[in-house]
Amino acid sequence: MSGPESTISGQDIPKDAVLASLQRILQSKPFTHCTSLRHALEYIVKNSFSSCIEPVKEYTIATQALGRAADFDPKTDNIVRVQIHRLREKLDEYYLTEGQGEPIRIMLPRGGYTPEYVRKPVEVMRTATDLPQPPGVSQVKRRGVNWLWVVSITLVVCSVILVVSLLRPLHGLPSGFRSLWQPFLDPNNPPLIVYANPAFLVGERGNLYRYDPPTILSMPMGSRVATLGEQGVHPIAEEAAGPFYYFDSYTGVGELVAATRIARFLTAYHEPFLIKRSRITSYDDIKNRDVIFLGGSKEDQILARLPLIQQLLYEPPPFDQYPMGSYIRDLNPPPGHPASYRLQTDPLTGSIQVEYGLISLLPNVSAAHYVLVLSGITTLGSEAAADFATSEIAMRRLEEMRAVAKTNKSPSRFLQVLLEVQVRDGVPLDVKCLLVRDLN
């Protein structure tokens, strides 16, 4: 296609409008320090205008946009999948911040590398000259308008609107987010983000052993433990006699990524928040506020102590089968759905291919406050749950599923969402919502 009037095939969107939108994205703050992501996005978008019938491939993105050599093999190098995953996140961030007013949205649907372009509805405003004029008003009088005053008043009004929108960001929250996030967007009561950091004992040879007895919350860092025999942990033979030392400085990678996602999401709406690791979080910290837990109860003893009513819950593994023995159990499975969900692994390598995550919006011990738990069977599920919960497109789909599944006229304030996560090379790539469950 050629010429300024060219449009996207199958869509009534001018090519020049898409390219102009692309340039604003490439120059935006979210992409400032992301050179490889800028190259990838520019290549994918411009390639979509090509007359070539073949869709863009992983190999061509790697060699043409990311600087990989001609011998690049996507089977052994996952750089494209990782970078496209990051690119989708950056696009979401852009459209939540600087790009809220963009007339065209550039999207990269999961499962491929072909972009889609969506035009946002724009209300057509009639100008003053289009309006019918009252009888008796002469053309000379209409030309006598003082445009300097009109422009000045318009600028003042726009400034007031901008200030109000910054001071009251909740009004700018897209509707798809509100059922899940509105309780946590209160500037007078900022939510507390608690990320799980499971406890370990370390032996004198540096080997680590998970250690989760009920007394762990009262143990200071570096405490000496004489033996593991009574804790159901089997150390290797040369360390059987101990001693061992308690450390609480470990956190899953997925929980850290999830914390970054949530912090960035709240910051985009100018919302304050607090953040603490679970080992130093007390019952008093959480009982009278809204709390976002990153990681499941098997990793977080504070979360495990809360009397939360759930229909989808984790079953902990035997001590010698962590984490592969963990699974999610459905106490009330609908027809055609299984009662449990377990990790799916590659039969040859044992690597995780399918993981499951949970988004649980539950009442706190005080009925006036909420608990939001973003977790998974492994740390990858926590990352995927946070990714899903902060994606406007994903949350809109969730609301559509919830509307179809609801059995009451008035939906519950509380819910659980079961996610299926496709994993490649240790990276959660594709997240699908399997179940939406309202909790009464």
Backbone torsions as a table, in degrees:
resi	resn	phi	psi	omega
1	MET	NA	149.9	-177.1
2	SER	-146.4	163.9	177.7
3	GLY	88.1	154.3	-176.9
4	PRO	-65.5	-18.4	-178.0
5	GLU	-92.9	5.2	-179.8
6	SER	-61.7	145.5	178.6
7	THR	-122.7	160.3	177.1
8	ILE	-66.0	135.2	-178.4
9	SER	-57.7	125.9	178.3
10	GLY	81.7	-1.6	-179.1
11	GLN	-137.3	142.4	-179.6
12	ASP	-87.6	59.7	-179.6
13	ILE	-127.6	119.1	-178.9
14	PRO	-61.1	142.5	177.9
15	LYS	-59.4	-43.5	-178.2
16	ASP	-61.4	-34.0	179.1
17	ALA	-66.9	-39.1	177.8
18	VAL	-66.3	-43.1	-179.7
19	LEU	-65.2	-36.9	177.4
20	ALA	-65.3	-41.8	177.0
21	SER	-63.5	-39.9	177.9
22	LEU	-59.0	-44.8	-178.9
23	GLN	-63.1	-37.4	178.0
24	ARG	-65.7	-36.9	177.6
25	ILE	-65.4	-46.8	-177.0
26	LEU	-62.8	-27.8	-178.4
27	GLN	-97.4	4.1	-176.4
28	SER	-80.4	164.4	-178.4
29	LYS	-62.1	-42.4	-179.4
30	PRO	-58.9	-24.0	-177.2
31	PHE	-104.2	8.5	-174.0
32	THR	-56.4	-46.8	-175.1
33	HIS	-108.0	26.8	-175.8
34	CYS	-120.7	67.2	-175.3
35	THR	-59.2	-46.0	-177.5
36	SER	-65.1	-36.3	178.7
37	LEU	-68.8	-37.3	176.9
38	ARG	-62.7	-45.0	179.8
39	HIS	-62.2	-43.0	-178.3
40	ALA	-64.4	-45.9	-178.4
41	LEU	-65.0	-44.2	-179.5
42	GLU	-62.2	-41.5	-179.8
43	TYR	-65.2	-45.0	-177.4
44	ILE	-64.4	-44.6	-178.1
45	VAL	-66.7	-48.4	-177.9
46	LYS	-66.8	-32.2	178.6
47	ASN	-67.0	-27.0	-179.4
48	SER	-67.6	-16.9	177.8
49	PHE	-89.9	-5.8	-177.4
50	SER	-68.5	152.2	177.4
51	SER	-78.7	-4.9	179.5
52	CYS	-65.3	132.5	-177.4
53	ILE	-75.3	-33.4	-176.1
54	GLU	-67.2	133.1	176.1
55	PRO	-70.3	159.6	179.6
56	VAL	-64.0	140.0	-176.0
57	LYS	-108.6	162.0	177.5
58	GLU	-58.7	-39.9	-177.8
59	TYR	-63.4	-45.0	-176.9
60	THR	-69.1	-34.8	176.2
61	ILE	-62.0	-43.9	-178.0
62	ALA	-63.6	-45.0	-174.3
63	THR	-84.7	-33.3	-176.2
64	GLN	-91.1	-28.4	-174.8
65	ALA	-114.5	-31.4	-173.4
66	LEU	-106.8	4.3	172.4
67	GLY	77.4	16.5	177.5
68	ARG	-75.5	152.7	-179.0
69	ALA	-71.9	168.2	-176.8
70	ALA	-65.6	-20.2	179.6
71	ASP	-89.5	17.5	178.8
72	PHE	-57.5	134.9	179.1
73	ASP	-123.9	110.1	-178.6
74	PRO	-64.4	-16.3	179.0
75	LYS	-73.8	-25.8	-178.2
76	THR	-112.1	-10.9	-178.3
77	ASP	-129.5	116.3	-176.0
78	ASN	-97.8	22.8	-174.4
79	ILE	-58.0	-39.0	-177.3
80	VAL	-67.6	-45.6	-178.9
81	ARG	-62.1	-41.3	179.6
82	VAL	-65.9	-45.0	-177.2
83	GLN	-69.1	-36.4	177.5
84	ILE	-68.3	-35.8	175.0
85	HIS	-60.3	-45.2	178.1
86	ARG	-66.4	-36.3	-179.4
87	LEU	-63.3	-41.3	177.4
88	ARG	-61.1	-40.8	179.1
89	GLU	-63.9	-42.6	-179.9
90	LYS	-65.7	-37.6	177.0
91	LEU	-63.9	-42.8	176.5
92	ASP	-59.3	-43.3	179.6
93	GLU	-62.5	-42.0	-179.4
94	TYR	-61.7	-45.0	-176.8
95	TYR	-74.9	-15.1	174.0
96	LEU	-85.7	-16.8	-174.9
97	THR	-120.7	-98.7	-174.9
98	GLU	-63.9	-30.0	-172.4
99	GLY	-93.8	17.1	-179.1
100	GLN	-60.8	-29.8	-178.4
101	GLY	-95.9	7.4	-179.0
102	GLU	-62.6	131.4	178.3
103	PRO	-74.8	-20.8	-178.5
104	ILE	-127.5	135.4	178.1
105	ARG	-109.1	126.9	176.3
106	ILE	-93.2	123.3	-175.7
107	MET	-124.3	147.7	175.0
108	LEU	-120.4	88.9	-178.7
109	PRO	-57.8	144.6	179.5
110	ARG	-66.8	150.5	178.6
111	GLY	95.8	-0.1	179.6
112	GLY	-168.9	-174.7	-177.1
113	TYR	-126.4	22.9	177.8
114	THR	-97.4	121.2	-176.9
115	PRO	-75.6	156.7	171.9
116	GLU	-122.5	147.0	-178.3
117	TYR	-121.6	124.0	-176.4
118	VAL	-119.7	126.8	178.5
119	ARG	-88.3	127.6	175.4
120	LYS	-76.2	140.5	179.3
121	PRO	-63.3	132.7	-180.0
122	VAL	-119.2	126.8	178.3
123	GLU	-76.4	123.3	-178.4
124	VAL	-80.7	120.8	-179.0
125	MET	-97.8	136.0	176.7
126	ARG	-85.4	136.6	-179.6
127	THR	-80.3	168.8	-178.0
128	ALA	-62.6	-33.7	-178.4
129	THR	-74.1	-18.1	178.1
130	ASP	-80.9	-19.5	-174.8
131	LEU	-78.0	145.1	176.7
132	PRO	-65.0	139.6	-177.4
133	GLN	-93.3	141.8	177.4
134	PRO	-60.9	147.7	178.2
135	PRO	-58.8	141.3	174.1
136	GLY	89.8	-3.1	178.8
137	VAL	-89.0	120.1	-174.9
138	SER	-81.3	158.0	176.4
139	GLN	-61.7	-35.6	-179.6
140	VAL	-62.3	-39.3	-177.9
141	LYS	-68.0	-37.7	-179.9
142	ARG	-66.6	-33.9	-179.7
143	ARG	-74.3	-9.5	-176.4
144	GLY	-88.5	13.6	-179.8
145	VAL	-68.7	137.1	178.2
146	ASN	-84.3	95.7	-174.4
147	TRP	-68.7	-24.0	177.4
148	LEU	-62.4	-42.0	178.3
149	TRP	-67.9	-39.9	179.5
150	VAL	-60.0	-46.4	-179.9
151	VAL	-64.4	-42.3	-179.2
152	SER	-62.2	-45.5	-179.9
153	ILE	-63.9	-40.2	179.0
154	THR	-61.3	-43.2	179.3
155	LEU	-63.1	-41.0	178.8
156	VAL	-63.0	-45.7	-179.9
157	VAL	-61.4	-44.5	179.0
158	CYS	-61.8	-39.2	179.4
159	SER	-64.3	-42.3	178.7
160	VAL	-61.9	-44.5	179.4
161	ILE	-61.0	-42.2	-180.0
162	LEU	-63.0	-45.4	-179.5
163	VAL	-62.6	-43.3	-179.6
164	VAL	-63.6	-40.0	-179.6
165	SER	-66.1	-32.3	178.1
166	LEU	-75.4	-36.1	-179.2
167	LEU	-76.3	-26.1	-177.9
168	ARG	-126.7	67.8	-174.4
169	PRO	-65.4	-18.0	-177.8
170	LEU	-60.4	-32.0	-179.6
171	HIS	-68.0	-20.0	178.3
172	GLY	-91.9	1.5	-179.2
173	LEU	-70.7	121.2	178.6
174	PRO	-55.7	145.1	-172.8
175	SER	-59.7	-31.4	-178.9
176	GLY	-63.4	-23.2	-178.1
177	PHE	-86.4	-18.5	-161.8
178	ARG	-66.1	-40.2	-176.1
179	SER	-63.6	-29.6	-178.9
180	LEU	-93.3	-40.3	-167.2
181	TRP	-103.2	-18.6	-174.5
182	GLN	-56.3	-38.4	178.6
183	PRO	-61.7	-19.3	-174.6
184	PHE	-101.6	5.0	-179.1
185	LEU	-110.4	62.4	178.8
186	ASP	-122.0	105.9	-176.5
187	PRO	-62.3	-21.2	179.2
188	ASN	-83.7	-11.6	179.6
189	ASN	-144.8	74.1	-174.3
190	PRO	-61.1	141.3	179.6
191	PRO	-70.6	156.8	175.4
192	LEU	-104.1	122.3	174.7
193	ILE	-93.0	122.9	-179.9
194	VAL	-117.5	115.0	177.9
195	TYR	-102.3	138.6	-175.7
196	ALA	-71.3	138.4	169.8
197	ASN	-136.7	94.1	-175.8
198	PRO	-61.9	152.1	-177.2
199	ALA	-88.3	145.9	176.2
200	PHE	-134.3	152.0	165.3
201	LEU	-104.3	142.4	177.7
202	VAL	-116.6	134.3	178.0
203	GLY	-87.5	175.2	-177.1
204	GLU	-67.2	-19.9	176.6
205	ARG	-90.9	1.5	177.6
206	GLY	91.0	3.4	178.4
207	ASN	-76.9	142.5	-177.5
208	LEU	-105.8	143.1	177.7
209	TYR	-135.4	129.9	175.9
210	ARG	-62.3	143.4	-171.3
211	TYR	-146.3	103.8	-174.3
212	ASP	-131.4	47.5	174.5
213	PRO	-72.7	160.0	-178.9
214	PRO	-59.4	-25.6	-177.0
215	THR	-80.1	-0.2	-172.5
216	ILE	-63.1	-30.2	-176.5
217	LEU	-67.2	-21.5	-178.5
218	SER	-96.8	2.3	-176.9
219	MET	-91.5	129.8	175.3
220	PRO	-78.2	156.8	179.6
221	MET	-55.7	133.7	177.9
222	GLY	87.6	3.0	-179.7
223	SER	-58.3	144.1	-178.7
224	ARG	-90.8	133.7	177.5
225	VAL	-120.1	124.9	-172.4
226	ALA	-69.9	-42.1	-174.9
227	THR	-149.1	159.3	176.1
228	LEU	-105.7	-1.2	-172.6
229	GLY	-57.7	-35.6	-176.9
230	GLU	-85.7	-3.5	-176.0
231	GLN	-102.2	5.2	-179.1
232	GLY	72.3	20.8	177.9
233	VAL	-111.5	131.9	-177.7
234	HIS	-108.0	101.2	177.5
235	PRO	-73.4	162.0	175.3
236	ILE	-65.6	159.4	-167.7
237	ALA	-57.1	-42.4	-174.6
238	GLU	-71.4	-9.3	177.7
239	GLU	-114.7	9.5	-173.6
240	ALA	-58.7	-31.5	-176.4
241	ALA	-85.7	-6.7	-179.4
242	GLY	76.3	-164.1	0.0
243	PRO	-79.8	167.9	177.7
244	PHE	-126.6	158.4	-177.0
245	TYR	-129.7	138.3	-174.6
246	TYR	-84.3	130.2	175.6
247	PHE	-130.8	138.8	178.9
248	ASP	-124.2	33.6	-174.8
249	SER	-105.4	24.5	-178.7
250	TYR	-113.6	141.0	179.1
251	THR	-143.4	141.2	177.0
252	GLY	-64.5	145.4	179.3
253	VAL	-60.1	-41.0	-179.4
254	GLY	-61.2	-37.3	178.8
255	GLU	-67.4	-36.8	177.4
256	LEU	-66.9	-43.5	177.5
257	VAL	-62.7	-41.6	178.8
258	ALA	-61.4	-42.1	179.0
259	ALA	-60.8	-39.8	178.0
260	THR	-64.6	-42.9	179.2
261	ARG	-58.8	-50.0	-175.4
262	ILE	-67.4	-41.8	179.2
263	ALA	-61.8	-41.4	179.2
264	ARG	-66.3	-39.5	179.3
265	PHE	-63.0	-48.6	-180.0
266	LEU	-65.5	-37.1	179.0
267	THR	-63.9	-35.5	179.9
268	ALA	-60.8	-27.1	178.3
269	TYR	-104.6	17.5	175.1
270	HIS	57.9	35.2	-179.1
271	GLU	-100.4	130.3	177.0
272	PRO	-73.4	158.1	176.6
273	PHE	-157.8	161.8	174.0
274	LEU	-115.1	156.9	179.4
275	ILE	-144.0	135.3	179.5
276	LYS	-146.0	154.1	172.7
277	ARG	-85.2	153.3	-168.7
278	SER	-64.9	-30.8	-175.7
279	ARG	-67.8	-21.2	179.4
280	ILE	-113.1	14.8	176.8
281	THR	-96.2	131.0	-177.3
282	SER	-105.1	168.2	176.6
283	TYR	-61.2	-37.9	178.7
284	ASP	-65.1	-29.1	179.9
285	ASP	-64.9	-31.2	-168.1
286	ILE	-110.3	-18.1	-168.3
287	LYS	-70.1	-25.8	-175.8
288	ASN	-119.5	34.6	177.0
289	ARG	-152.4	169.5	174.5
290	ASP	-83.9	134.5	-171.8
291	VAL	-128.8	137.9	174.4
292	ILE	-112.6	112.9	179.2
293	PHE	-96.4	130.5	176.3
294	LEU	-110.9	109.8	-173.3
295	GLY	110.1	153.2	-174.5
296	GLY	-86.5	177.7	-176.7
297	SER	-67.4	-23.1	178.3
298	LYS	-69.7	-18.2	178.3
299	GLU	-103.3	-11.4	-169.8
300	ASP	-135.9	106.3	-175.8
301	GLN	-71.9	-27.5	175.1
302	ILE	-63.5	-46.1	177.7
303	LEU	-63.0	-39.5	-178.6
304	ALA	-64.5	-25.2	-178.1
305	ARG	-83.5	-13.3	-178.1
306	LEU	-76.2	139.3	-179.7
307	PRO	-81.7	70.8	-176.9
308	LEU	-90.8	133.2	178.9
309	ILE	-94.5	118.2	-176.9
310	GLN	-134.9	154.0	173.1
311	GLN	-105.4	-22.2	173.7
312	LEU	-112.8	119.0	-175.5
313	LEU	-143.5	162.3	-178.7
314	TYR	-86.9	140.1	170.2
315	GLU	-105.5	119.6	-176.4
316	PRO	-68.8	153.5	-179.2
317	PRO	-83.7	161.1	166.2
318	PRO	-59.3	152.8	-172.7
319	PHE	-58.7	-26.0	-177.3
320	ASP	-97.5	11.3	-179.2
321	GLN	-128.5	25.1	-179.9
322	TYR	-79.3	136.7	-4.6
323	PRO	-95.5	-1.0	-170.5
324	MET	-64.6	-20.0	180.0
325	GLY	-83.7	-6.1	178.6
326	SER	-75.4	152.1	173.1
327	TYR	-158.6	166.5	177.4
328	ILE	-102.7	129.2	-179.6
329	ARG	-109.6	136.2	176.5
330	ASP	-102.2	115.1	-178.1
331	LEU	-72.9	-17.6	-178.3
332	ASN	-141.4	67.7	-175.0
333	PRO	-67.9	134.8	176.5
334	PRO	-72.4	163.3	179.4
335	PRO	-56.6	134.3	179.3
336	GLY	86.1	-0.9	179.9
337	HIS	-113.5	145.7	178.9
338	PRO	-71.7	164.1	178.5
339	ALA	-90.0	-10.1	179.3
340	SER	-147.2	155.2	-177.9
341	TYR	-132.1	119.3	-176.7
342	ARG	-118.7	158.6	176.5
343	LEU	-58.7	141.2	174.2
344	GLN	-109.9	129.0	-173.5
345	THR	-122.2	161.0	175.2
346	ASP	-70.3	124.9	-177.0
347	PRO	-64.3	-21.4	-178.4
348	LEU	-90.2	-46.5	-174.6
349	THR	-100.7	-19.5	-176.5
350	GLY	80.6	1.0	-179.5
351	SER	-71.0	148.4	-178.4
352	ILE	-70.8	128.9	176.4
353	GLN	-110.3	-34.1	178.6
354	VAL	-133.1	126.0	178.7
355	GLU	-119.1	163.3	178.3
356	TYR	-127.3	140.9	179.1
357	GLY	-125.9	164.4	179.3
358	LEU	-131.8	137.6	166.9
359	ILE	-114.9	117.0	-176.1
360	SER	-125.0	115.2	174.2
361	LEU	-102.8	111.4	-168.9
362	LEU	-131.3	160.1	174.4
363	PRO	-74.5	140.8	173.4
364	ASN	-76.8	179.3	178.6
365	VAL	-62.1	-28.2	170.9
366	SER	-94.7	126.0	-174.6
367	ALA	-62.1	-17.8	-178.2
368	ALA	-81.5	-6.2	-174.9
369	HIS	-126.2	161.5	-174.2
370	TYR	-117.3	157.9	170.1
371	VAL	-124.2	126.1	174.0
372	LEU	-113.4	120.8	-179.1
373	VAL	-113.5	121.0	175.3
374	LEU	-112.9	111.1	-170.1
375	SER	-150.0	174.2	178.5
376	GLY	-153.2	172.7	174.8
377	ILE	-61.9	-39.6	172.8
378	THR	-120.8	-179.1	-179.7
379	THR	-63.5	-24.2	177.9
380	LEU	-65.7	-34.3	178.9
381	GLY	-66.4	-35.8	176.7
382	SER	-64.0	-42.6	178.3
383	GLU	-62.4	-45.2	-179.0
384	ALA	-65.2	-38.1	179.1
385	ALA	-64.0	-41.4	177.8
386	ALA	-67.5	-38.2	177.8
387	ASP	-61.5	-44.9	-179.3
388	PHE	-66.2	-44.3	-174.7
389	ALA	-69.1	-19.3	-179.1
390	THR	-107.5	9.7	177.2
391	SER	-98.9	121.5	-178.7
392	GLU	-62.3	-41.0	-179.0
393	ILE	-64.5	-45.6	-179.6
394	ALA	-62.5	-41.3	-177.5
395	MET	-70.6	-31.0	175.3
396	ARG	-66.3	-40.8	176.9
397	ARG	-64.0	-37.9	177.9
398	LEU	-61.5	-44.1	179.6
399	GLU	-63.2	-36.6	177.2
400	GLU	-64.9	-43.8	177.8
401	MET	-63.2	-39.4	-178.7
402	ARG	-66.1	-38.2	178.8
403	ALA	-64.5	-36.7	179.1
404	VAL	-71.9	-37.8	-173.2
405	ALA	-83.4	-16.9	-172.3
406	LYS	-65.5	142.2	179.5
407	THR	-107.5	-15.6	179.1
408	ASN	-107.5	161.5	177.4
409	LYS	-69.9	-37.4	179.5
410	SER	-107.2	117.1	-178.7
411	PRO	-66.6	151.4	179.2
412	SER	-71.2	155.6	173.3
413	ARG	-74.7	-16.4	-172.2
414	PHE	-118.0	148.1	-176.8
415	LEU	-158.2	165.7	169.8
416	GLN	-132.7	143.2	-178.4
417	VAL	-127.2	127.1	178.0
418	LEU	-100.6	128.2	-177.0
419	LEU	-115.9	140.8	170.8
420	GLU	-105.5	129.2	-172.3
421	VAL	-119.5	119.3	173.1
422	GLN	-82.1	128.0	-175.6
423	VAL	-118.5	133.9	175.0
424	ARG	-133.3	125.0	178.2
425	ASP	54.8	37.1	177.2
426	GLY	77.8	13.0	-179.2
427	VAL	-120.2	125.6	175.6
428	PRO	-73.3	117.5	-173.2
429	LEU	-107.1	-50.2	-174.5
430	ASP	-120.2	127.9	-176.9
431	VAL	-119.3	126.4	-179.2
432	LYS	-123.8	136.8	178.1
433	CYS	-82.8	119.7	-180.0
434	LEU	-93.5	-40.9	-174.8
435	LEU	-142.1	142.9	169.8
436	VAL	-124.2	122.2	-174.0
437	ARG	-124.4	111.5	172.1
438	ASP	-72.5	138.5	179.8
439	LEU	-112.0	126.4	-178.7
440	ASN	-93.6	NA	NA
